[in-house]
Amino acid sequence: MAKAIFSKALSAVDPSKILKDRIRIEKDRLWIRSEENLEKIFDLKVFDNIFLVGTGKASNSMARTIEEIFENRMTKGVITTKYGHLLPLKKTEIIEAGHPIPDQNGYEGAKKIQSLLKESGPKDLVIFLLSGGGSALLPFPAGGIELKEKQEATQLLLDCGAEIKEINTTRKHISLMKGGWVAKWAYPSTVIGFILSDVVGDQLDVIGSGPTVPDPSTFEEAWEILKKYDLLNEIPFSIRTHLQLGKEGKVEETPKPGEFVFERVYNSLIGSNILALCAAEKEAKSLGFNTLILSSSIVGETREAARFHSAIAKEVISSGNPIPKPACILSGGETTVTIKGNGLGGRNQEFALAGALEISGIEKVVLLSGGTDGTDGPTDATGAVADHTTIQRAKVMGLDPRAHLENNDAYPFFQKLGDLLITGPTHTNVMDVRILLVA
């Protein structure tokens, strides 16, 4: 049942379905409906060219839908997406690149996107597609920073347990694509951005590091984040120098709110984690569960979040709170793992393993944690499923659950049990969905 509920959550945040619901073209007029059911209209006859650019794990799916909607009106385009997420396009060049660590392909794609944007003019329309993963998939190092140095900094931030907002604040200030720079390169073209959120709070300046959004963050904040995690002496010298010069006002800041480059930019949020959770809630109710959406904003250490969710399961059993059995507790967000071992896994698999230890022996409790993008960490799994038998079955097979947890090695643990959650690329990305069932 948990897998069926998860499947409904994924279906609800399919960007292709959402875009077809939100966008229509009638007699050369583009109608865009917002989440608040307000409509914005663009006269397509005033544009000489329509360019399509984008980045993220869902950008290929989004681009295919935009090409279908715009038919032969599209001039040309370039997008970058994660390896293995390829879908055929007619007028848009697709560049597959590295995630979560940026690579040379991503850099080449970023340069092509910059070139196309600089080619556009005041009578052109640029459609920009953004989804989670965009920060890594559109690397354009600033100043004298080399790509390999940006890769090193990204890995350090990932390993130390920094939250995505902190990582992206730093990325913005060592990049010439993020933090509003795409809007600057595109100016004075009209820009329409369609954005799929993979961050808590759905802040447009944080999603994919906000390429078409004014950036309120500063060089000073980026410096303080590195200081907070004791990384100032760990990061490459070129990055530290660039941030220091930025603090001193000797390097241009990212485009800020109120700047002229955003005068012709229209950004539309098309999907988020709460949309997936609401679909999961509807499915769970149809299956006979009393259902509660706990939060779409769960952050912090993965193991602590797992213990918290397990404690809720125990409370449902002992007191019937916060809802009585049969219960389905749903949550979303994006937790972090502070890497201490050298194993293989991701935050969702680690969540399931930590939770399995807590619910071991408690019958009729199931815990599923999955990433909506189809990949969890550097693995082909999107997450894992655990129940009251997980730990006992593992021990019979000679597995040491705690040793696997301490080594951040959840993938082989669940692989041997046959309890990995594998969907393949989903072509969407709205953070994680966790499903706790108490029958």
Helices and strands as residue ranges (DSSP letters): H 2-12, H 15-22, E 23-26, E 29-33, E 39-43, G 44-46, E 49-55, H 59-70, G 71-73, E 76-82, E 92-97, H 104-119, E 124-130, H 134-137, H 147-159, H 164-172, H 181-186, E 190-196, G 207-209, H 219-228, H 237-247, G 260-262, E 265-271, H 273-286, E 290-298, H 302-319, E 327-333, H 347-359, E 365-371, E 383-387, H 390-396, H 401-406, H 410-417, E 420-421, E 432-438
